[in-house]
Amino acid sequence: MTAEGFLEGRRLQLARGVLLQCIMGGYPPARFYGSDDGDLALIAEPGQIHRLPWSDEPRALAICDADELTGESSSLSTRGQLKAVIARYAARGLAPVVATELEFFVFAPNTDPTQPFRPPVGLDGRREDGLSAFSVSSNNGLRPFFSEVYKCMAALGLPRDTFMHEMGVSQFEINLLHGDPLLLADQTFLFKHLLKEVALKHGLTVVCMAKPLAHTPGSSMHIHQSVVDIATGKNVFSDNHGEPTAMFRHFIGGQQAGMADFTALFAPNVNSYQRLCHPYASPNNACWSHDNRAAGLRIPASAPVARRVENRLPGADANPYLAIAASLAAGLHGIEHELEPSEAIQGEFEVPDNLSLPCTLHAALERLKRSQLARELFGQEFIEGYIASKTMELTSFFDEITPWERRVLAAQA
């Protein structure tokens, strides 16, 4: 809308069904979002109105809540779902704290989707071959791109902790500073948008797919979680002697109870499971461990004040609002019901059947369909609408025949 209209307070409205639009652009049947498909009001978050520093023309972006015209938050809004989870913590005198680690790939333009992604040509005239993990060299030629990324992050008020080259070919990771979950979800969303826009200016393509390259590590969005007492500001996962508390155990127990049911929320696309089928550092399990990256729930080595639970299941393709909401809701469920976790695992291990997770989108959606916990925590309308939208995407995927099938199966008798 025009700046004048925005500053005048003109209300922007949006059809309710848009919140269930699938990634191909279509919609599930109207019964999933109200047969009238009435409007929602988009209410701008005052602290999240940003002048876009990469735009040549003056443009701004406002992150909005999607509210019913009666004033309450729409149950179909993932941002609204996260706010509701945070409110449930607050009702118990608690405040969750999170940080996200986002991995992504920087590629040359890919004009033919039948061809694999390729890294950009570096300053030495070569394309990276995957030997630059954790390197401090700049021969990949991406310094101008990252310099503008840093400037744009500063302009948008996105504080960064660390940036590094990850294990994959032309793969990178950013760690955002821990803080309020809603703020971190907003920042993660803004950062992904920023990356893609700045990349286009530099003749590059940023990809946040979970697994864009074969034989290469995928991209995650690990979520670090702790909980503080609102009155004292103390981390409730550690007692006065620095030892783990019952609440810490119950939080882990809740995470374990919800991970299989919520896998479709953490891994929302067909491609998400390409990342998870190679389990090292992308663990498709609900085991927990002290500082073991093969566990779906890792307790990083830290001082007691920073004791936290890292959920390693979500991919870079996950909706940050929904992934954070689902993870925190599971933890709170464990606290409320005093759920005890399994025994911690260390070293090499085999995943017990009761801690294994769905390994395809179809299996994850079937698990979500049967989940009473998901309906209790997120409501019937949201869960059924989400499943309907994701089922359309899965059906669209199955409507295509892949190159592997033509290459390998065509010659079979």
Sequence and secondary structure as in RCSB ss.txt:
>XXXX:A:sequence
MTAEGFLEGRRLQLARGVLLQCIMGGYPPARFYGSDDGDLALIAEPGQIHRLPWSDEPRALAICDADELTGESSS
LSTRGQLKAVIARYAARGLAPVVATELEFFVFAPNTDPTQPFRPPVGLDGRREDGLSAFSVSSNNGLRPFFSEVY
KCMAALGLPRDTFMHEMGVSQFEINLLHGDPLLLADQTFLFKHLLKEVALKHGLTVVCMAKPLAHTPGSSMHIHQ
SVVDIATGKNVFSDNHGEPTAMFRHFIGGQQAGMADFTALFAPNVNSYQRLCHPYASPNNACWSHDNRAAGLRIP
ASAPVARRVENRLPGADANPYLAIAASLAAGLHGIEHELEPSEAIQGEFEVPDNLSLPCTLHAALERLKRSQLAR
ELFGQEFIEGYIASKTMELTSFFDEITPWERRVLAAQA
>XXXX:A:secstr
  HHHHHTT  EEEEGGGGG  TTS    GGGT TT  EEEEEEEEEEEEE TT SS  EEEEEEEEETTSSB T
T HHHHHHHHHHHHHTTTEEEEEEEEEEEEEE     TTS     B TTS B  S  TT    TTS HHHHHHHH
HHHHHHT  EEEEEE SSTTEEEEEE  B HHHHHHHHHHHHHHHHHHHHHTT EEE  S  STTS   BEEEEE
EEEETTT  BTTB TTS B HHHHHHHHHHHHHHTTTHHHHS STTHHHHHTS TTS  B  EEES TTSSEEE 
S  GGG  EEE   BTTS HHHHHHHHHHHHHHHHHHT        SS    GGGB   SHHHHHHHHHT HHHH
HHH HHHHHHHHHHHHHHHHHHHTS  HHHHHHHTT  
